[in-house]
Amino acid sequence: MSGDPARPAPSPIRRTVVPVLRSHRRNLGALAAWSFVETLPVLFSGTLVASALDHGFLAGRPFEGLLLLLAYGAALIAGTLGTRQAIPHAAAVVESLRDELTRQVVRAGLYRAVYAEHAAADVSTVARVTRQVESVRQISGGLLLSLRTVAFSVVAALIGLFALHPLLAAATGGAVLVAGALMALLTPLLRRRHVALLRAQEELARRAGPQLTGVRDVVACGAWETAGRAVGVRVDAEAAAVVAGARAGAGRIAVVALGARLPFAVVVLASGWAVRTGLLTPGALVGAMVYLLQGVEPALRALVQTVGNMGLQLSVTLRRLAAFLDLPPRPAAGTAPVTGTGIALKNVSFAYGPFARPLFTRVTLDVPDGAHLAVVGPSGVGKSTLAMLIAGLETPGSGAVTLGGTPMPALAEAELRRRVAVVPQQSYVFTGTLRENLTQLAPRAGDELLDEAVAALGLARTVRRLGGYDGPVTGAGPLSQGERQLITLARVYVSEARVVILDEATCHLDRAAEERAERAFRARPGTLIVVAHRISSALRADRIVLVGQDALTVGSHDELLAAAPEYAALIGYWHGAGPRPEDAHGIPPRL
C-alpha cells in the first residue's frame, strides 16, 4: 500500500518510467520479438559452421558444406531485418519517456516557482528540459538497443554452445556470471568516480570563471601568481579525478578477459585432448570459437564500454532529475467553499522580497459584491500587483485578503480559481480549434453561450473568418493582437468566474471595442475590476482606486478630482485648471 509508513514511496523517476513502460507493453513485446530475429546469426553461427566442417568439407561433401554456409548468410540477412524492425519500437518507448519527463520537469519547475521557499522562476528548468531530459532520451535509446543486444546475444551463444556440448555452455556460462559479478562490483566505483569528475569540473569552472572575466584586473594588480594558484589547484583536482576514473575503468578489461577470452583460451589449450578423446569434433571446436568470438565477446565489450559509459551518464542524470522532481511539501490548501464575491483587503502589506521596498503598507480596500471598480495610477506604481493580491495570486506579507468574508488561504483553491479570473495584458491562444480555445475554462459551454459571448464582445467577424467554432487556430496563426485579446476575453466570459479582473486586457483594442468589452462584462452577474490604461475605463466605473506611493485612494471621478491632485494630474488637470484632453482631441489619454 502506498500509505504504508514502513514502505518508502517510489522515487519520482520510478513513478515516471514504470508507467511509460507499462503503457508500451506491445512495443516492448515487438522489440523482444525482433531482437530474437536479430540474434539468429549468433544463435546459428557456430552450429552451422560446425556442421559445414564435420558433415561437409571434412566428410568430402563440399556442396553440403557450402549450403550450410549459405544458410548462415541467410541468418545474417534475417538479423539485419530484425535490427531494422526493432528500432521503431524502441523509439516509441524512448520518445514517450522523453515526453513524460518533460511534463514532469515543467510541472516541478512551476510547482517550485509557486510553492517552494523563496519561490522564484527557476531558469534551470529550461536547462533540464533542453539538456538533461534530451540527454536521457539519447542515452536511454542507445542503452535500450545495446542492452537487448547484449542479453539476446549472450543467451543465443550459450544455447548454441549447449547444442555443441553441454560442458562448453557450462564453462562459458560460469565465466560470464563471474564477469557480470565483477561488472556489478565495478559499477558503484565507476559512478563515484564519474560524479567526482563532474564535481571537479564544476568547481574548476566556478573558480576559473571570475579569473578569466576579470583578467584585466588580475593584470592590473599583478596577481598572476595568486590567480594561477587558485585555478591551478582546481586543475590538479580535475586531473586527479580523470586519472582515478581511468584506473577504475581499467577494471573493465578484466570483465572481457574473464567472460570471453578465458573460455576461448581454455578451448584452444584443450582442443588437442578434446579431439583425441572424442569429446569434441573439429567442427565443434571451431563452432565454439565462433560463438565465443562472434557472440560472447562483442556482447561483453558492449556491456563494459557502451552500456557501462551510457549507464553511468544515465544514472547521474536521472539522480539529478529525481532530486528536482522530488517536490517539497505543498502548503496546506484551504477547504472552505466560496460563499460570496465581496473582496476586502485589511491592513495588507506587500513587498517582492525581504529586502525590497514595500509596494503597500497596511492598506485597506473593500470591493462589494457586484461592484464595477477601476484601478488607475502611474506606470510601475503597483496596479497589477494589487490585482494579483485581489485575485489571491500573490500572498500579502501581513494583513488579510478575504473573499466573501473568508481569508483566501482558507478557501478551496480549485473553487477559488473557478470563481475569480484574471485576464492579463498578454493573450494566450493555443493550437487547436476555436471552440477549444473558447471553452477552456468551461468545457460544457454550448453554442448558445458561445454565441452570446461572441455577440457581446464583437467577435463574430473573427469566428466567420476562422470557419466557425470548429475552425483551426494555431498559436502563431494569422490572428491580430486585438483578436487574440477578444478570444481570451470570450474564454472568461463563458466561464463560471464571478469576479473578473481585466489587467490592461484591452490594450490592443480601439476605444469602441474596449468600451464594448467592459460593458459586456459589466452586464454579467458578478464583480468587474479593470486595471485601466485609458481614462475612459475609469469614467465608466462606479468607483475608482487611485494607486499611489504606498497608499490607495478610493472615490468617484469627481471626488478624486477634488481630493487627489495625483488623479487630476493623471488625467491632465492641475487643481482644476486646463481643458480635458478628451474634449480637445476626442481621444482619452492612456494611463
N, C-alpha and C positions, 0 to 999 in steps of 0.2 A: 504494500500500500504506500502511496506517495506521502501519506500523512504520518507514517511510522517514524517516530523520532530516532529510533535505533538505526534506521537505514538512511544513509545520506542521499540527498537529492541528486539526480543525474546532472552531469556537467552541462553547461549551455551548448557545447559542441555536440555532445551526445544527443541532446534534445533536438538539435538541428539535423545531424547527419542520419540518425536512425530513421526518423520519419521519411526522409528522402529515399533511403534505400528500400524501405517498406513499400513506398508508392511506386517503385520501379522494379517490382519482382519480375515482371515479364521481361524487361530489358536485361536484368541480371541473368535470368534463365537463358535467354537467347545468347547472351555473352558467353555463358558457360558452354553452351552447345557449340557455338562457332569456335571457341577456344579448343574444344576437343578436336574439331576438324583441323584446326591449325597445327595441333601436335601429332597428327597422323604420320608425318615424315619421321619424327622422333620415335614414335611407337613401333613402326615397322622397319626402321633403318637397319638396325643390327640383325634382326631376324632375316630380312630379305638378303642382306649381304652374306650372312652365314649360309643360307640355303643356296645362294648363287655359287658359292665356293664348293660346299660339300656335295651338292646334288647336281651342279652344273659343270663348272670348269675342272674341278679336281676329279670328277666322275667321268670325264670325257664327253660331256654333253654341253658344249659351249652355247648352243642355241637356247637351251633351257636357262642357262645362267644369264644370257642377255635378256630373256623375257623377264626374269626376276628383277634385274636391274632397271628394266623399263617400268616395272610395277613400282619400284622405288621412286622413279621420276614422276609417275602419276600421283604418288602420295605427296611429293613436293608441290605439284600444281594444286592439289586439293588444299594443302596447307596454306598456300598463298591466297586462295579463295576464302579460306576461313579467316585469315587476317583482315582481308578487305571487308568482310561482312561483320566482323566483330566491332570494328571501330565506331560505326554509327550508334550502336547500343551503348558502348562506353561513353560516347559523347553525350547521349541523352541523360545519363546519370550525372555526369560531371556538370553539365550546364544547369541542370535542375538544382544541384548542390550550390553552384555559384549564385543562382537567383535567390535561393533561400537564405544563404549567408548575407547577401546584400540587403535583403529585407530586415534581417535580424540586426545587422550593424547600424543601418539607418534608424531603426526603431530604438536601439540602445542609445545612439547619439542624441536623438530627440528627447528620450527619457532623461538622460543625464543633463541635457541643457535645461530641462524644466524642473526636475526634482532633486538633482544631486546638490550636495552642499557647494556653495559658491557657484551656483548654476551660471553657466555661460555657454554660448555657442562653441561647440568643440570642433575646431577646424581639423583636428586629427581624424575625425570621422571620414572626411573626404579621402585622406591618405589610406585609411583602412579599406575603403571601398575600392579605390583605384589601384592600390598596390597589394595589400595583404590578401584581400579576397581574390583578386586576379591571380596572385601567386598561388593561393590554394587551388584555384581552378586548374592552372597549368600543371602544378606538381601532382595533384590528385589524378589528373588524366594520365600522365606518364606513369605514375605509381600503379594505377589500376591495370594498365596494359602490361606493365612489367611483372607485377605480382602474379597475374594469371598465367603468364608465360613461364615463370619460374615454377609455380606449383604444378601445372599440367606437364611441363617438360620433365621434371624430376619423376613424377608418378609414371609417366609413359615410359621413361628409360628403365625404371625399376621393374615395370611389368615385362618389358622386353627382355631384361636380364633374367628375370624369373623363368621366362619361356626358354631361354638358352640353358640355364641351370639354376636351381634354387639357391645354391651356395653363392653364386655370383650376386644375386639380388640381396641375400642376407648380408654379405660383406659390404657391398656398396651402400645399402640402406643404413647399416650401423655407422659407416663413415659419414654419411650425410647428416645423421642425427647428431653426431659429435660436432660436426661443422656448424649445424644450426644452433646447438647449445652455446658454442663459442661466440657466434654472432650475437646471440641474445645477451651474453655477458658483456660483449664489447659495446652494445648499443647505448646503455646509460652513460658509459665513459665518453663515447663519441659525442653524445648530446651535451654533456657538461663542457667538453672542450669547445664545441661549436658555440654554445651560449657564452662561454668565457671570451671567445674570439669576437663575438658580436659586441659584447660589453667593452672590450678593449678598443675596438674600432669606434664605438660611440664616444668613449672617453677621449680618444685621440682627436676626434672631430670637435668635441666640445672645447678642448684645451687649445687646439691649433687655430680654430676659427677666430677668436679675438686677436691672436698674434698676427694672423695674416691680414685681417681687416684693419688692424692698427699698425701695420708695418712702418708707416711714415713716422708715427710716434716712437716706435722702437728705435728707428734710425736716429731720430732727433735726440733721443735721450741716451743713446749709446748703450742700449740694453740688450745687445745681441746675445751675450752670454746667458743672461737671465732668461730671455725668451727661449734660447736654444735648450737650456736645461729643462725648462717647464715642458716643452714639447718633446724633447729627446726621451724623457722618462716614459712618456706615453707611447712613443715609437718603439722603445725597447720592450714595453709591456705587450704591445701588439705582436712584435716579432716572437716573443716568448710564447704567446698564445698560439701562433701559427706553428711553431716547432712542436709544441705539446700536442696540437691536433694531428700533425703529421705522424708523430710517434704512435699515437693511439690508432691512427688509420692504418699503420703498418700491420696491425694485427689482422687486417682483412686478408692479407696474403695467406696467412695460416688457414683461414677458412677454406679457401680454394684448394690449398695443398692437402688438407685433411679430407675434404669431401670428394675430390675428383682425382688429384694426382697420386695420392697414396693408394687408392684401389687400382689405378692404372699401373703403378709400379709393381704392385703385388701380382697382377695378372701377367705382366711381362716377365717377371722373375720366375713365376711358377709355370710358365707356358710349356717348357720342355717336359717337366714332370707331369703336367695335366694331360698332354697329348700321349706320352708314353703309357700312362696308366689307363687311358681311355676315358678319363673323367670328362675331357672336353675334346671336341673335334677341332681341326684347324679353322674351319669356318666359324665355329662358336667363339674361338679366341678372337678372331678378327671382328666378329659381330659385337663382342663385349667391349673391345676397344672403341668401336664406332659409337656405342651407347655412352661410354664414359667421355669421349672427346666431343661428340656432337650433341649430346643431350644433357648430361650432368654438369660438365664443366662450364658451358655457356650459361646455364641456369644459375650456378653458384656465382659466376662472375657478375651476372646481372644483379644478383642479390646483394653482393658486397659493394658493388660500385654504384650502379644506377639506383637500385632500391635503397641502399644504405644512405647515399647522399640525399636523395629526394625525401626519404623518410625523415631524416634529421631536420631538413628545412621545413617540411610539413608539420612535424611535431612542434618545433619552436614557433612557427607562425600560428598554429592552432592554439597553442598555450596563450599567446598574446591576445588573440581574438577572444578566447574564453575569458580572460581577465576583463576584457572590455564588455563582453556580453553578460557577465555576472553583475547584474544591476543592483545598486544599493536599494535598501528598503524604501518603498514609496510612502510618503506621509499619509497618515490615516485619512481616508476620504470621508466626507460627511455623508449622512444618510437621510437628512431631513428633506421632505419634498418641497418643491417651490409652491408657495401658497399665495403669492401676490407679486405685483411688478413694481411696487413702490421701492425706490432706492434711496438710501441715506448714507452719507459719509459723516462719521462722527470723530472729530479730533484726529484726523488722518494726517500722518507724516510719512513722507516717502523720499528715498534717495536711491540712486542706482548702484550704490556701493557704500561700504562702511566709511570711506574717506571722501566720498563725493559730496558736493554741496547739495543739501536737500532742495528738491523742487517744491515740496509742500511741507508745511509745519503746522500741525493742529488745525487743519481746515475742515469746515463743515458744509455740507450741501444736502438739500432734500429735493428729490425728484419724484413728485407724486405719480401715482398710477394714472396712465393716460396722458401724461404731460407731453408738450412739444417744446423741447429745450434746444437752444443754440449755444455752442461754445465758441468764443472768439478770443483773440489775443494775438500779440506779435508772434512771429515765427520763432520757434525754438523755446517758447516760454513753458511748454508742458501740456498743451491741449491734448495731444494724442496719449500722453501718459495718464491724464485724467480720465480719458475714455477707457483705457485699459484697466484702471482701478475700478471704474463703474461696472465694467463687464466681468470683473473677477479674474482677469488675465494677469494682473500684477497684484502682489500682496503688499499691503502697507507695512512700513516698519513699526508703526504704532497706530492705535486707533482701530476703528472697525468700519467695514463696509457691509451693509445689510441689504437683503432683497426680501421684500415682504416682511420686514421686521426680524429676519433670521440672518445671523452672520454668514457670509458666503462660504467660509471654510466648513460650516456645518451642513451645507446643502449637498444633496446628491449631485455629483459632478455631471453625470450624463443628463439629468433633468435640467440643470443649470445651463448646459451648452445648448439644449434644445430651446430653452426659453429666452436666452439672451444671445443676440447675434451682432457681431461687429463686421462691418463692410469696410475694408481698408482702401487706401488710395490705389494700391496695386490690385489689378483684377486678375483672378485665377481662372483660366479657361483651359480645360484639359481635352485630350484627344478622345473622341467618342461621338455620340450623336448629340444633337441639340437637346433632346429630351433628357439624356443622361446628365448633361450639364445643368439643366434647369431643375431637375428633381433630385439632385444630390442630397439635399437636406430633407427632402420629403418624397421618399421613393414611391409612395402610394398616390401622389398627386395625379389627378386625371386631366384630360384635355380641357375640361370646363374651367378648372382652376388656372391652368396654364394660359388659356385664352384671356381670362380676367387679368392676369399679370401682364401679358403682352399688350393688351389694350390700355391698361393703366399707365404703363411705362413707355409706351410708344415704340415697341419692339417689332411691330407687325412687318415692316419692310424687311428687316433682317431675317425674320422667320421665312418669309416668302423667298428671299434670295438664297437661303440655305437649303430650300426644298422641303420645308415643313419641320415638324418636331423630330422626325426620324432622319433628317438630313445630317450629313457628316460634318463634324467640327474637328479641326486639328489645332494643337497647341500653338503652332506657328502659322495658322491658316490666314486667309485673307479677311481678317476682321480688324476694323479700326479700333483704336483705344476706346472711343466712345461706345462702340458696340460691345466690347468686352465688359465695360462697366455696366451697361444695361443688362447683359446676361447675368452678371454677378448680382445685380440688384434684384432681378426677377427670381433668382435662386433663393434669396432670402425672403422675398415677398410671398412665395408659396409655402414657406416653412412654417413651423409652429411658433417661431420666436415672437414673443410679445413685448420684448424690449429690443429695439433696433437702433444701433449706433452707426451713423454714417460718418466715418472719419475721412473727410475730404473725398468721399466715394464718388462724387460727381464732377471732379476737377477737369475731366476731358469732355464734358458735355457743355453745350451752349446754355445761355441763360434760360431759354424757354424749356429745354429738355430737363435742366436741373430743377426748375420750378415744378414741372410735371411729376418728376420722380418724388420730390419731397411731399407734394400734395397727395400722391398715391399712397405713400407710407403713412401720412397723417390720417388718411381715411381708413386705414386698417385699425382694428382694435389693438390697443396697447400704447406703449410709450415710444416716442421718437426723439432721439438725441442726435443733433447734427453738429459735427465739428466743421465750422463754416470756413470757406475760403473766399466767399463773396459776402458783402454786407447784406445783399438781398435775402440770403438764407436767414440771417439774424432778424430781419424785419418781418419775416413770415412766422417766426416762433412766438409762442406765448410768453416765454421768459428767456432771458439771455444771461449766460455766465461769462463774465469777463475774467480771464485768467491773467493775473499779474504776477509780479515778483513775490512768490510765497503768499499769495492771497487770492481769494475768489470773491468777486462782487456780483451779486445776482439782482436783476431787476428787469423792467421792461425797457424798450428802446428809449422812451422819453425819460424814464427815471435815471438810466445810466448817463444819458446826455447831461442831465442836470447835476448828477452827483459824482461822476467819474471822468475826470479830464482825460485819462488814458483812452477811454472809449471814444470821447469826442475827437481826440487826435487820430484815433484809428480810422475813423470814417471821414476825416477831412475837416473837422471843426476845431477851433481853438476858442474855448469859452463862448461858444455860440456864434462866433464871427465867421463869415465866409460862406460862399454858396455850397450847396450839396453837390458833390461830384456827379451823382447820378442825374441831377437836374441839368447840369451843364453839358454832359456828354451822352446821357441816355444809357450809360453802361455802369452798373455798380462797381465800385473798386474791389480788388481782391485783398483779402486779409493775410 
